[in-house]
Structures are given as C-alpha cells and as structure tokens.
Amino acid sequence: MLRQHALIIGLVIAVTIHAYDELVLAIAMPTITEELNGFEWYGLAFASYLLTTLIGVVWAGQDTDRRGPLRIFLIGYVAFGFGLVLAGFAQSMEALMIGRALQGLGGGISWTVAFATINLAYEPLQRPKMIAVLDVAWIVPSLLAPIIGGYFVDHLDWRWIFLSQIPILLVAAALLYPRLKRLDKSVNEQQSLPSVNKIHSALWLASLCALILYVSNQALSWQWVLLIPGLWLMRRPFLALMPDNFFSLSNMLTLVLVVHGIVFICFYGLEIFLPIATTKIHDMDAVDTGILIGVGACTWCLASFLQAKISARLNASTSLAIGFGMFLIGTLLFIASNHFPENSEFNGPTTMSLAMLYLAMAVAAFGSGMAFNTCVTAAMASTQKGTEGATSTSLGIISSLSIGLISGVGGAVLNLGERQALATSVTLDTIWVLTAVCALSVCFVFVPKIRRLEINAKAQ
C-alpha cells in the first residue's frame, strides 16, 4: 500500500510539474523578452516547447510499449532538468529557446509515462480513479501557475520560475525511480516491437513546423519561398500520425479531431498574447495578469465538468455551436477592451475596462472548455475498440501542434507590427481576429457537417 501511495504521489508531482511549466511562461514572457532583448522571439519561445512535447509524447508511448517506462522516464527527466537549468541561467533568447525545447521534450515524456504507468500498475477498476487524480494534478497548476509566476516576476526574478522546479523534480524522481524499475521487469520482453515510423514522423513534423515558424518570423525575404515546400512536406508525416483518411473529413472522428485543434488555436491565441495587452495597454502587473488567466482556468474547468453532465441531453453539434459562439463573444470583448479609454488620473485600467477583461476571459474560456470536452468525448465515442490509445495520441499531437502554430503565427504578426511601427493594440487585434475567423469556420463549416452525421446516425 505504501508503495502504491508513493507511486501515485510521484506521478502527481510529475504531471503537476509538466502542467506548471507549460502554463507559467505566459505571465513572464513580456519581462523575459524585454530583459533579453528578444521580443521577436515571443511566439517561438512557446512553439519550441510545444513542438518538442509532440516528439516526447510519441517517443515515450512507443518506448514504454517496447521496453517499459524506466528508460524513457530517465531520458525525459534528464532532458527536463537540463532545460530548467539552461532556461534559468539563460543570457540570450537563443539559450532560453533551447532550454524550453528540452523542457518540452521531457514534459511530453513525463506526461505520457505517467498515464502509461497507471495502466501498468493498477487494476482496471482502479484506473478511472487514478486518472481522475492525474487530471486534478493538471487542473491545480492551471489555477495557481499564473499567480505564482506573477509573484516571481513582480517580487523576485523570472529565473526562479525555472530554478524553483528543480528540487521538486528531484523529489518526483526519487519517488518514481524504484517503482518504475519494478514495473520495467513486468513488461513482456517478447512482445513484438512497434515500428519507429511514428517517431520519425513526429521528428519530421516538428522539425518542418519549426522551420516554417522560424522563416515566417523573419523579415520578408527570399527565405519565405521555403514556406511552400515546407508546408507540402509536412503533409506526409502529419498523416502518418493521424487516423486513416484524415483529410477526407468524412466521419465523426476526423471532424472532431480538426475541431479539437481549432479549440486550442482559438483559446491559446488569446491566452498566450494576453499578457502583452495587460502589461503594455492596460498597465497591469504580472500578479493581476496571473489572476486574470486563473479566472480563465476556473471557467474552462467549470464548463468542462458541466458539459460532462449534460452531454447525454445535448448533442455534439449543439455543444460546439454554443461553445464557439461564447468564444466569439469573449474575443470581441477582448478586442474592444484594447480600445477602451483608460483613466488618465492613475496608471492602470479603469473599473469598466477591468470588468470587460474579466468578463471576456470568463466567457471565452467557458466556451473553449465546453468545446474541448465535447471534442474529446465525441472522439472517444467514435473510436473503434482497441484503438483508444491511437486516438488519445492523435488528440495530444493535434493540441500540441495547434498551440505551437498559433504561437509562431502570432509571434510573426507581432514582429511584423514591430517592423511597421504599428500600435500594440492593432497587432493584438489582428491575432485575435484570426482566432475569431477560426471559430467562425467551426460554426459555419464543421458544425453543419457534424449535425448531418448525427442525423444520419439516428436514421440508421
């Protein structure tokens, strides 16, 4: 019993660190880019983490099936630890980017190992409870990470965001190593080894995506010609990681996978660039920005739980229409807040503009959480028995890729605005209009397709 408790505590810490590390950077990035003179790297700093997370997820899944969890666990934790040290002592944005890439690789590995270990260490009746515990380990950092990060930035130093994680990482490693070593021996060594094609596909996909994002963040030049072959080359490795006939969009699974990606493009397109608006337009400090983002995390979770309760009475197409409709309202409120007159008597937002920001975040996050739960539920319901792991991997890949893409594209828009000397509000409006267009595509393109499939399913 004590061993089981130590195992789940170690897994909870592992997932918590990954969640915290992924969520906390948004608060600190305006300060980091100013100190390291790297505003043009703003979006790529997020993208580097998420693209290597994609590699880590695929690599860890296959290596755990092949050898057990111990070897890949050690690789992931070493990579994550080196990434924390490198980012914590970074003197340039390039060093920070490398550190974040290593953290993303290690974080993707640790997340995958945690959920795979649940399957290896617990009986089927125990697994739902253990998975729920790990879900809580993700929710809590989503509430606290922005506030903690804001405190570090305002009162200590942004470097402590990374360095403070190292002792916690060592505690998790000490708890997990002996338990995973025992599980490693229980893995059937004679099982057929999986193909490495998916790992190669993940590497190719992340590398090509990184190249495209890097080129698009540069000033307009001959290098932009590389975007066309880069996008064409991404097609094959991407399809290798997705269900068959993905681009046909002819069944429920492929449709909701695409919509799942749009959920992350929309919400993270708001959240990642929100600290620029709060600090540069509304003169809010990092702690207040963290509280604002924490409100979004709360309403996202509330919507997800509510959708889980009413899903039996509300079909997927209706839920998605409501969710993306709410996101659109929140986005319009954010755009309006960028142009709301501030109080000239003191530095900071007026009560009205502050209320508008909180309302915008609550509404947009609620709609996104509702759409997220709908997509995951519909995807798993449309999955053939025995392929649940493949669908889970596809969901993880699409979410990481989507956040990485909107980070890079948004960063390119910011850089273009800087070069053209545009107002910050104009560049942010452009990014948020792009997310609104993506949301509209769901409402007017994907929701009707999903509704037709639902009607056909009822008729059969």
Sequence and secondary structure as in RCSB ss.txt:
>XXXX:A:sequence
MLRQHALIIGLVIAVTIHAYDELVLAIAMPTITEELNGFEWYGLAFASYLLTTLIGVVWAGQDTDRRGPLRIFLI
GYVAFGFGLVLAGFAQSMEALMIGRALQGLGGGISWTVAFATINLAYEPLQRPKMIAVLDVAWIVPSLLAPIIGG
YFVDHLDWRWIFLSQIPILLVAAALLYPRLKRLDKSVNEQQSLPSVNKIHSALWLASLCALILYVSNQALSWQWV
LLIPGLWLMRRPFLALMPDNFFSLSNMLTLVLVVHGIVFICFYGLEIFLPIATTKIHDMDAVDTGILIGVGACTW
CLASFLQAKISARLNASTSLAIGFGMFLIGTLLFIASNHFPENSEFNGPTTMSLAMLYLAMAVAAFGSGMAFNTC
VTAAMASTQKGTEGATSTSLGIISSLSIGLISGVGGAVLNLGERQALATSVTLDTIWVLTAVCALSVCFVFVPKI
RRLEINAKAQ
>XXXX:A:secstr
 HHHHHHHHHHHHHHHHHHHHHHHHHHHHHHHHHHTT GGGHHHHHHHHHHHHHHHHHHHHHHHHHH HHHHHHH
HHHHHHHHHHHHHT SSHHHHHHHHHHHHHHHHHHHHHHHHHHHHHS TTTHHHHHHHHHHHHHHHHHHHHHHHH
HHHHHS TTHHHHTHHHHHHHHHHHHHHHHHHHHHHS TTS    SHHHHHHHHHHHHHHHHHHHHTS SSGGGG
GHHHHHHHHHHHHHHTS TTGGG  SHHHHHHHHHHHHHHHHHHHHTTHHHIIIIIS   HHHHHHHHHHHHHHH
HHHHHHHHHHTTTS HHHHHHHHHHHHHHHHHHHHHHTTS   TTSSS  HHHHHHHHHHHHHHHHHHHHHHHHH
HHHHHHTS TT HHHHHHHHHHHHHHHHHHHHHHHHHHHHHHHHTT  HHHHHHHHHHHHHHHHHHIIIIIHHHH
HHHHHHHHH 
